[in-house]
Amino acid sequence: MKEFEANIIDLSHDGRGVARVDGKAVFVSGALPGEDVLLRIRKRHRHFDEAEVVEWRTRSEHRVEPKCRHYGQCSGCSLQHMDAPSQIHAKQRVLAENFERIGKVTPQTWLPPLTDQPWGYRRKGRLSVRYVTKKGRVLVGFREEDNPRFVADIEQCEVVHPSLGPKIGLLANLISGMDAAQDIAQIEFAAGDDIMALVFRHLKPLSERDTSALVAFGKEHGFAIYLQPGGISSVHALWPEDARLSFRIGSGRDDIQDVELEFRPLDFVQVNAGMNQRMMARAMELLDPQPTDRVLDLFCGLGNFTLPIARRVAEAVGIEGEHGLVERAAENAMRNGIQHARFEVANLFEDQRHMPWAKQSWDKILLDPPRAGADKVLEYLPGRDTHRVVYVSCHPGSLARDAGILVQKHGFRLSAAGVMDMFPHTAHVESIALFERD
């Protein structure tokens, strides 16, 4: 196929370099702005093309050598070739562009980016498992960069929690030797402060030989082993039977006690424990909870924000759509002796304005929605008595859209915003924003 020269002029939202050839955008994996490259087209599309680098003619000063030996094959990290300051700068630029283009708003103040340890940070995730007949063995890992239908053949992962990251190849060897080698679909992993849990999703019942192998592996490497023969409700501990997952969080302020959250291995928790601590401190700083405040926490999950907030205010109420998370959030409140927190179940993607909590007066609101954002709940909240909103976001587009709603419909100003590097070496943009009105 024909090769051609191009200059990389930008970085796309998914971390690929962008060139323009004859007026058409060309996306180039592994390329950085400012680089001159020799390209070969991989795929043509109507409005853009995808290309691969044949040769670098010039290299960016921000290029670094990827730490992971599987970089380029595994899709887990797309920005390991870019230095850390440039990564966070690119993410802040994405957030700024989304605010301007979608929300038509600009923060009065840009918050300093929050960063933490860039390696071994991932305490939760899902590993794909695939038996490959041609290789006669099992592959365990994330999906391939160039072909997401295939599982990347990896031995270790530099961003996964260090109790597991170096041992992914051992997992592949373990399953390859099991009777159910072709019947393990995936492995979910979740690390508490004290132990890493592995959840094996199996499509057929496991033999006694297989369960014994899993228990032995757990004992040898210090993993809690869970089985999932069906849906989420089928997850149960294999070894030890009394396995307990928990982590501690604090607001980063001396006058607030830590909170310990117990969770189940498939529960949603923030992927990056270190960043969760830093995010908590910033959220508390922006929310500025006072003893007389009544605070509403939307999309509260296990109470990650609700419980630390409740230690400082008259009342904190968490709203979450998943019954199990609400139950465990309430249990965590009792376990920590927190009396000023309560939790309710509600689907926040449906109209809940008839619910008592939606009609009550709230001084401040914190929300941490999934990627879809919070536009549905912002149709009827915040009420007129709410003067401060802190929005934690995992998607810059939905945050920008919702920022426009808060500013244009509800009369808030976007006082401050900034990015948080929850997923180093990826193009994922996590951010936090403060909205205020008089």
Backbone torsions as a table, in degrees:
resi	resn	phi	psi	omega
1	MET	NA	147.7	-175.4
2	LYS	-61.9	138.5	176.1
3	GLU	-105.4	150.3	-177.8
4	PHE	-150.8	155.6	179.5
5	GLU	-90.7	148.8	178.3
6	ALA	-155.9	158.5	174.5
7	ASN	-109.4	132.1	179.1
8	ILE	-81.6	120.0	-173.0
9	ILE	-107.0	-12.4	-174.6
10	ASP	-160.6	175.7	175.6
11	LEU	-121.8	130.9	-178.9
12	SER	-77.8	171.6	-178.8
13	HIS	-64.3	-22.1	179.7
14	ASP	-101.2	12.8	172.5
15	GLY	89.7	7.0	178.0
16	ARG	-90.4	149.5	173.9
17	GLY	-69.3	152.8	-178.7
18	VAL	-123.5	126.1	172.3
19	ALA	-120.1	162.2	174.5
20	ARG	-123.8	123.4	-178.2
21	VAL	-125.6	118.1	-177.0
22	ASP	53.0	39.3	176.6
23	GLY	80.7	0.4	-177.3
24	LYS	-109.2	137.3	179.2
25	ALA	-70.8	138.0	176.5
26	VAL	-126.2	122.3	-179.0
27	PHE	-97.3	131.7	-171.3
28	VAL	-129.5	109.5	178.1
29	SER	-64.5	136.7	175.5
30	GLY	83.1	-1.0	-179.2
31	ALA	-99.5	150.8	-177.4
32	LEU	-121.2	151.5	178.1
33	PRO	-54.5	139.5	179.5
34	GLY	92.8	-7.7	-177.7
35	GLU	-88.6	141.0	171.0
36	ASP	-98.8	128.2	-171.9
37	VAL	-136.8	156.4	171.0
38	LEU	-101.7	124.2	-171.2
39	LEU	-115.9	157.8	170.3
40	ARG	-133.4	129.6	-179.5
41	ILE	-66.9	131.6	175.9
42	ARG	-99.3	-43.7	-179.4
43	LYS	-143.3	139.0	176.1
44	ARG	-107.5	139.9	176.6
45	HIS	-130.7	171.8	-175.7
46	ARG	-64.9	-44.5	-173.6
47	HIS	-107.4	-8.0	179.4
48	PHE	-158.0	165.4	175.0
49	ASP	-124.5	162.3	174.3
50	GLU	-119.3	135.8	-175.4
51	ALA	-136.0	162.5	175.7
52	GLU	-119.4	152.7	-179.3
53	VAL	-81.8	125.5	173.4
54	VAL	-89.0	-38.1	-177.9
55	GLU	-158.4	138.9	172.0
56	TRP	-89.5	122.3	175.8
57	ARG	-86.0	-38.2	171.6
58	THR	-137.3	152.9	-178.3
59	ARG	-120.9	145.1	179.9
60	SER	-68.8	146.5	175.2
61	GLU	-67.9	-13.9	-179.6
62	HIS	-94.7	5.0	178.9
63	ARG	-80.5	136.6	175.8
64	VAL	-129.6	165.2	178.0
65	GLU	-79.7	123.0	179.3
66	PRO	-58.6	138.1	-178.7
67	LYS	-74.4	-35.3	-174.1
68	CYS	-83.1	131.9	-179.7
69	ARG	-72.0	-13.9	179.3
70	HIS	-96.7	4.3	179.4
71	TYR	-58.9	137.2	-179.1
72	GLY	96.9	-28.9	175.6
73	GLN	-95.2	-44.3	-179.0
74	CYS	-87.3	141.6	-178.3
75	SER	-87.9	1.1	-174.7
76	GLY	-61.7	-36.7	-178.1
77	CYS	-131.2	128.7	-178.6
78	SER	-110.6	-5.6	-173.7
79	LEU	-123.1	19.7	-179.4
80	GLN	-63.7	-18.1	-179.7
81	HIS	-84.1	0.4	-178.9
82	MET	-112.8	138.3	-179.5
83	ASP	-66.3	156.4	-171.5
84	ALA	-59.4	-46.0	179.0
85	PRO	-59.3	-36.8	-179.9
86	SER	-70.5	-36.0	177.0
87	GLN	-59.0	-51.0	-176.3
88	ILE	-68.7	-33.9	176.0
89	HIS	-63.2	-41.5	179.3
90	ALA	-63.3	-38.6	-179.5
91	LYS	-68.3	-39.3	178.2
92	GLN	-66.6	-35.3	177.9
93	ARG	-65.3	-39.1	176.3
94	VAL	-60.4	-44.4	179.6
95	LEU	-62.8	-45.0	-179.7
96	ALA	-61.3	-43.2	-180.0
97	GLU	-64.4	-37.9	178.2
98	ASN	-67.4	-41.8	176.1
99	PHE	-57.3	-46.0	-176.4
100	GLU	-70.0	-44.1	-172.9
101	ARG	-80.1	-40.9	-174.0
102	ILE	-97.1	-49.7	-175.2
103	GLY	-87.4	-16.9	-175.9
104	LYS	57.7	39.1	-179.9
105	VAL	-134.5	159.5	176.8
106	THR	-137.1	131.4	178.2
107	PRO	-63.0	142.2	174.4
108	GLN	-67.1	-32.5	180.0
109	THR	-136.9	135.6	172.1
110	TRP	-93.4	123.7	178.8
111	LEU	-75.0	146.7	174.5
112	PRO	-59.9	137.3	179.7
113	PRO	-59.7	143.9	175.0
114	LEU	-95.9	127.9	177.5
115	THR	-134.2	161.0	177.8
116	ASP	-147.0	-158.3	-179.7
117	GLN	-60.5	127.7	-175.7
118	PRO	-84.5	-8.3	-177.4
119	TRP	-126.1	149.0	177.6
120	GLY	64.7	24.4	-173.6
121	TYR	-88.5	-19.9	-168.9
122	ARG	-82.7	107.4	-178.2
123	ARG	-96.4	-4.1	-178.6
124	LYS	-145.4	142.9	178.3
125	GLY	172.8	-174.3	-177.8
126	ARG	-131.4	126.7	175.4
127	LEU	-101.1	130.4	174.9
128	SER	-78.2	147.7	178.5
129	VAL	-127.2	130.7	-178.8
130	ARG	-144.9	125.0	172.9
131	TYR	-83.5	122.7	-178.0
132	VAL	-106.7	110.4	-175.1
133	THR	-60.1	-42.0	-177.2
134	LYS	-63.5	-30.7	-180.0
135	LYS	-93.2	-14.8	179.2
136	GLY	66.3	28.5	-179.4
137	ARG	-157.7	174.9	-177.5
138	VAL	-97.4	141.4	171.7
139	LEU	-108.4	136.7	176.1
140	VAL	-127.4	127.7	179.2
141	GLY	168.0	-162.5	175.2
142	PHE	-93.2	174.9	-177.8
143	ARG	-71.7	155.9	178.8
144	GLU	-70.2	149.4	179.8
145	GLU	-64.1	-47.8	-174.3
146	ASP	-86.2	-21.9	-177.9
147	ASN	-143.1	91.9	-176.1
148	PRO	-61.4	-11.1	177.9
149	ARG	-73.8	-17.2	-175.9
150	PHE	-108.5	152.8	177.4
151	VAL	-92.9	130.1	179.0
152	ALA	-67.2	137.8	-179.2
153	ASP	-86.3	94.6	-175.4
154	ILE	-124.2	153.9	178.7
155	GLU	-102.8	-28.6	-176.7
156	GLN	-154.5	164.5	178.2
157	CYS	-134.4	127.4	-175.0
158	GLU	-79.0	-17.4	-178.2
159	VAL	-101.0	-15.0	177.5
160	VAL	-75.3	148.2	179.5
161	HIS	-41.8	134.7	-172.9
162	PRO	-61.6	-17.2	176.1
163	SER	-71.3	-19.9	-177.3
164	LEU	-120.3	-37.1	-172.5
165	GLY	-48.5	-45.9	-179.1
166	PRO	-76.0	-4.6	-170.8
167	LYS	-112.8	13.6	-178.1
168	ILE	-64.3	-37.4	175.9
169	GLY	-62.6	-33.3	177.2
170	LEU	-67.2	-35.5	175.6
171	LEU	-62.0	-42.4	179.3
172	ALA	-62.2	-42.2	178.6
173	ASN	-64.9	-40.7	179.3
174	LEU	-57.9	-51.8	-175.2
175	ILE	-70.5	-33.7	178.0
176	SER	-58.3	-31.0	-179.0
177	GLY	-91.0	4.0	-178.3
178	MET	-91.9	154.7	173.9
179	ASP	-60.7	-31.9	-176.6
180	ALA	-93.4	28.8	-176.2
181	ALA	-55.5	-31.9	-178.8
182	GLN	-96.3	3.1	-173.8
183	ASP	-118.4	5.6	173.5
184	ILE	-93.1	119.2	-173.8
185	ALA	-91.3	-34.5	-176.5
186	GLN	-166.2	164.9	174.4
187	ILE	-130.3	117.4	172.5
188	GLU	-89.1	140.5	175.6
189	PHE	-125.1	145.2	180.0
190	ALA	-151.0	126.0	-177.6
191	ALA	-108.1	126.9	165.7
192	GLY	-88.7	-171.4	179.0
193	ASP	-68.0	-25.7	-172.0
194	ASP	-113.4	-19.9	-174.5
195	ILE	-154.3	149.7	174.5
196	MET	-99.3	129.1	177.8
197	ALA	-103.1	137.5	175.1
198	LEU	-118.2	128.0	179.9
199	VAL	-111.7	113.7	-178.2
200	PHE	-94.0	115.3	176.6
201	ARG	-87.1	114.6	-177.9
202	HIS	-120.1	137.3	-172.9
203	LEU	-86.0	-15.6	177.9
204	LYS	-134.5	157.7	177.9
205	PRO	-56.7	143.7	-179.1
206	LEU	-89.2	145.1	177.0
207	SER	-74.5	163.2	176.6
208	GLU	-61.9	-35.5	177.0
209	ARG	-61.1	-41.8	-179.1
210	ASP	-68.3	-44.7	-179.8
211	THR	-63.7	-36.6	177.3
212	SER	-64.1	-38.9	178.3
213	ALA	-65.2	-40.3	179.3
214	LEU	-65.9	-43.3	179.0
215	VAL	-62.7	-43.8	179.4
216	ALA	-61.9	-40.0	179.0
217	PHE	-64.8	-43.3	178.5
218	GLY	-61.5	-44.3	179.5
219	LYS	-63.8	-43.0	-177.1
220	GLU	-64.4	-38.9	-172.4
221	HIS	-108.0	1.3	177.6
222	GLY	76.2	30.3	177.9
223	PHE	-100.4	143.2	166.2
224	ALA	-83.9	130.3	-175.5
225	ILE	-106.7	126.1	176.2
226	TYR	-119.9	153.7	175.0
227	LEU	-117.3	147.3	176.2
228	GLN	-134.0	92.0	-179.2
229	PRO	-81.1	-13.9	-177.5
230	GLY	-144.8	-131.5	179.4
231	GLY	-73.7	-172.6	-176.6
232	ILE	-58.9	-37.5	-177.4
233	SER	-68.3	-12.8	-178.6
234	SER	-85.6	-6.5	-177.7
235	VAL	-64.5	130.1	179.3
236	HIS	-149.2	152.8	-177.7
237	ALA	-74.6	133.4	172.3
238	LEU	-95.7	-47.4	177.0
239	TRP	-156.1	133.7	-13.9
240	PRO	-73.6	157.4	-177.0
241	GLU	-66.3	-25.1	-179.8
242	ASP	-104.0	31.2	-179.8
243	ALA	-56.3	139.1	-177.7
244	ARG	-134.4	123.5	177.1
245	LEU	-106.2	133.6	177.0
246	SER	-158.4	161.0	172.2
247	PHE	-147.5	155.0	-179.5
248	ARG	-105.1	142.7	175.8
249	ILE	-132.3	153.8	174.4
250	GLY	-141.8	163.5	-177.5
251	SER	-83.6	-8.3	-176.0
252	GLY	84.8	6.5	179.2
253	ARG	-115.5	141.0	-171.9
254	ASP	-66.0	-23.9	-174.3
255	ASP	-89.8	8.0	-179.3
256	ILE	-122.0	127.2	178.0
257	GLN	-70.0	153.9	173.8
258	ASP	-67.2	159.7	176.0
259	VAL	-123.6	136.3	175.6
260	GLU	-105.0	126.1	179.9
261	LEU	-110.0	121.3	170.2
262	GLU	-87.7	146.6	-179.4
263	PHE	-149.6	165.1	174.4
264	ARG	-99.4	157.6	-169.6
265	PRO	-62.2	-23.6	178.4
266	LEU	-99.4	1.6	176.3
267	ASP	-65.9	151.2	173.5
268	PHE	-73.5	125.0	167.2
269	VAL	-136.4	157.7	178.0
270	GLN	-62.0	132.9	-173.7
271	VAL	-62.5	-35.8	-171.5
272	ASN	-108.3	105.3	-174.9
273	ALA	-63.8	-44.2	-180.0
274	GLY	-62.6	-43.7	178.9
275	MET	-68.6	-30.8	177.4
276	ASN	-61.3	-39.8	177.5
277	GLN	-63.8	-45.2	-179.4
278	ARG	-67.6	-39.6	177.7
279	MET	-63.2	-40.8	178.3
280	MET	-59.7	-45.9	-179.9
281	ALA	-61.0	-43.1	-179.8
282	ARG	-68.4	-40.7	179.0
283	ALA	-60.6	-42.5	178.5
284	MET	-65.8	-37.8	177.7
285	GLU	-62.9	-43.7	-178.5
286	LEU	-73.3	-40.6	-179.4
287	LEU	-69.9	-33.9	179.8
288	ASP	50.9	59.2	-177.3
289	PRO	-65.5	135.9	-179.1
290	GLN	-116.9	157.8	-174.2
291	PRO	-57.4	-26.6	-178.5
292	THR	-95.2	-1.3	-174.7
293	ASP	-71.7	147.0	166.2
294	ARG	-113.4	121.0	-171.0
295	VAL	-120.2	134.6	176.4
296	LEU	-107.1	127.2	179.3
297	ASP	-113.2	109.9	-176.8
298	LEU	-96.4	141.1	-174.0
299	PHE	61.1	52.6	-166.3
300	CYS	-80.5	-16.2	-178.7
301	GLY	58.3	-129.8	-178.8
302	LEU	-80.5	0.7	-176.1
303	GLY	94.2	24.9	-178.8
304	ASN	-52.0	-41.4	176.1
305	PHE	-97.8	-38.0	-173.1
306	THR	-56.3	-46.9	-172.4
307	LEU	-69.2	-45.5	174.5
308	PRO	-61.8	-38.2	177.7
309	ILE	-62.3	-42.5	-175.8
310	ALA	-62.0	-23.2	177.2
311	ARG	-67.4	-16.8	-172.7
312	ARG	-116.1	-6.3	-171.7
313	VAL	-124.0	171.7	178.3
314	ALA	-68.8	-37.4	178.9
315	GLU	-159.1	138.0	172.7
316	ALA	-128.9	126.9	-178.5
317	VAL	-119.1	124.8	178.9
318	GLY	-103.3	135.4	179.0
319	ILE	-118.7	129.8	-176.0
320	GLU	-148.1	145.4	-176.2
321	GLY	-83.8	-17.9	-176.5
322	GLU	-98.3	120.6	-175.3
323	HIS	-57.2	-45.3	-176.8
324	GLY	-60.4	-41.1	179.2
325	LEU	-64.8	-39.3	179.4
326	VAL	-64.4	-42.4	178.0
327	GLU	-60.6	-45.2	-177.8
328	ARG	-72.4	-30.4	174.9
329	ALA	-63.5	-44.0	178.2
330	ALA	-64.1	-39.9	177.5
331	GLU	-64.2	-38.7	178.2
332	ASN	-65.5	-36.0	176.4
333	ALA	-62.0	-45.2	179.3
334	MET	-65.1	-42.1	-177.3
335	ARG	-63.4	-32.2	-179.7
336	ASN	-94.0	2.8	179.1
337	GLY	67.3	31.4	-179.1
338	ILE	-95.3	115.9	-172.8
339	GLN	-97.3	-17.5	-173.5
340	HIS	-98.2	20.5	178.5
341	ALA	-120.2	140.5	170.4
342	ARG	-142.7	160.6	-172.8
343	PHE	-134.8	146.2	178.1
344	GLU	-136.3	152.5	177.8
345	VAL	-94.2	130.1	175.3
346	ALA	-161.9	138.1	175.1
347	ASN	-81.7	105.1	-174.3
348	LEU	-78.0	-0.4	172.5
349	PHE	-94.4	4.1	172.0
350	GLU	-118.6	160.2	-177.2
351	ASP	-68.8	116.1	-179.1
352	GLN	-115.8	19.7	-173.5
353	ARG	-66.6	-15.3	178.0
354	HIS	-80.5	-12.6	-177.7
355	MET	-73.8	145.7	-178.7
356	PRO	-54.9	-41.6	-178.1
357	TRP	-64.5	-28.6	179.8
358	ALA	-76.0	-19.7	-179.4
359	LYS	-94.5	-13.3	-175.6
360	GLN	-79.1	165.7	179.7
361	SER	-89.8	130.4	179.7
362	TRP	-126.1	131.4	178.2
363	ASP	-72.1	-40.3	-176.0
364	LYS	-142.4	152.5	178.8
365	ILE	-130.9	136.4	169.3
366	LEU	-118.0	138.1	176.7
367	LEU	-139.2	142.6	-177.6
368	ASP	-138.3	71.6	-173.8
369	PRO	-78.8	165.1	171.5
370	PRO	-70.5	-172.2	-173.0
371	ARG	-57.0	-30.4	-177.6
372	ALA	-67.2	-17.4	179.0
373	GLY	84.7	-161.9	-170.9
374	ALA	-131.2	27.3	-175.8
375	ASP	-62.8	-30.8	-179.2
376	LYS	-66.5	-44.6	-178.8
377	VAL	-74.6	-25.1	178.8
378	LEU	-76.3	-2.5	172.4
379	GLU	-69.2	-26.5	-177.7
380	TYR	-130.3	-4.7	175.1
381	LEU	-130.6	151.3	4.4
382	PRO	-78.3	153.1	173.5
383	GLY	-74.5	175.6	-173.7
384	ARG	-68.0	-18.9	-178.8
385	ASP	-86.7	-9.9	179.9
386	THR	-82.0	125.2	-177.2
387	HIS	-115.2	-3.8	-179.8
388	ARG	-146.4	132.6	177.8
389	VAL	-130.5	129.1	173.0
390	VAL	-111.5	124.7	-174.1
391	TYR	-117.1	117.1	174.7
392	VAL	-100.5	128.1	-170.3
393	SER	-129.2	143.0	173.2
394	CYS	-110.3	9.2	179.0
395	HIS	-148.7	113.7	-174.4
396	PRO	-63.8	-30.1	179.6
397	GLY	-67.1	-45.4	179.7
398	SER	-70.3	-35.3	175.2
399	LEU	-62.4	-44.8	-179.7
400	ALA	-61.7	-44.2	176.8
401	ARG	-59.0	-47.6	-177.3
402	ASP	-70.4	-29.9	174.4
403	ALA	-62.1	-40.8	176.5
404	GLY	-60.6	-38.8	178.5
405	ILE	-65.8	-46.6	-178.8
406	LEU	-63.3	-38.6	-178.6
407	VAL	-76.9	-49.4	-172.0
408	GLN	-82.8	-34.5	-178.4
409	LYS	-93.0	-40.2	-172.5
410	HIS	-104.1	-1.8	173.1
411	GLY	77.7	21.1	175.9
412	PHE	-85.1	164.4	168.4
413	ARG	-114.9	145.1	177.5
414	LEU	-84.0	94.9	-172.2
415	SER	-74.8	-38.1	-176.1
416	ALA	-158.2	152.7	176.6
417	ALA	-158.9	155.4	177.9
418	GLY	-169.4	166.2	-178.2
419	VAL	-97.1	156.9	177.8
420	MET	-131.7	127.9	-173.2
421	ASP	-85.7	70.6	-178.5
422	MET	-68.8	-29.6	-177.7
423	PHE	-128.1	75.1	178.5
424	PRO	-56.3	147.5	177.4
425	HIS	72.7	8.0	173.2
426	THR	-120.3	168.3	178.9
427	ALA	-87.1	2.1	-179.4
428	HIS	-63.2	132.5	-178.3
429	VAL	-113.9	111.0	173.2
430	GLU	-102.5	142.0	-175.7
431	SER	-150.3	169.2	178.8
432	ILE	-140.6	144.8	-177.2
433	ALA	-141.7	145.9	176.7
434	LEU	-114.0	128.8	176.9
435	PHE	-118.0	135.5	-179.0
436	GLU	-136.4	152.5	170.0
437	ARG	-147.6	152.8	-176.8
438	ASP	-80.5	NA	NA
